[in-house]
Amino acid sequence: MRMIRWAEKKIRKLSICDFALVKAVLILAGIIIGAYISAFIRQYVWYFVALFVILYAVLWYKLMKRK
């Protein structure tokens, strides 16, 4: 139960832009995972991985930031 309460407190602090960031990170994760299906994405997979890591780090920073 403590983990759920912790997550709820963190989620309440997120703005609309933060939810958009979550969506972008999840979409990029799907693109990276699906890269082995499409030859076009496979060419640029490292760009997507880099973008995913950067956006994930920003999201993690915002979630862990204490106010």
C-alpha positions in Angstrom: 0.0 0.0 0.0 2.9 2.4 0.7 4.1 2.1 -2.9 0.6 2.9 -4.3 0.4 6.0 -2.1 3.9 7.1 -3.1 2.9 6.7 -6.8 -0.3 8.6 -6.4 1.6 11.5 -4.7 4.1 11.6 -7.6 1.4 11.4 -10.3 -0.6 14.3 -8.8 2.5 16.6 -9.2 2.7 15.9 -13.0 1.4 18.5 -15.4 -0.2 18.0 -18.8 3.2 18.5 -20.4 4.6 15.7 -18.2 1.9 13.3 -19.3 2.8 14.2 -22.9 6.4 13.3 -22.0 5.2 10.0 -20.6 3.3 9.3 -23.8 6.3 10.2 -26.0 8.6 7.9 -23.9 6.2 5.0 -24.2 5.8 5.6 -28.0 9.5 5.7 -28.5 9.9 2.5 -26.5 7.3 0.8 -28.8 9.2 2.1 -31.8 12.5 0.7 -30.5 10.9 -2.7 -29.7 9.2 -2.8 -33.0 12.4 -1.8 -34.9 13.1 -5.3 -35.9 9.9 -5.5 -37.9 10.5 -2.4 -40.1 13.7 -1.9 -42.1 13.3 1.9 -42.0 13.3 2.1 -38.2 16.1 -0.4 -38.0 18.3 2.1 -39.9 17.8 4.8 -37.3 17.3 2.7 -34.1 20.2 4.4 -32.3 18.7 7.8 -32.8 15.4 6.5 -31.3 17.3 4.9 -28.4 19.2 8.1 -27.6 15.9 10.1 -27.7 14.3 7.5 -25.5 17.1 7.7 -22.9 17.0 11.5 -22.8 13.3 11.8 -22.5 13.2 9.0 -19.9 15.9 10.8 -17.9 13.9 14.0 -18.0 10.8 12.2 -16.8 12.7 10.4 -14.0 14.1 13.7 -12.9 10.6 15.3 -12.7 9.2 12.4 -10.8 12.0 12.3 -8.3 12.3 16.0 -7.8 11.4 17.0 -4.3 9.4 20.1 -3.6 
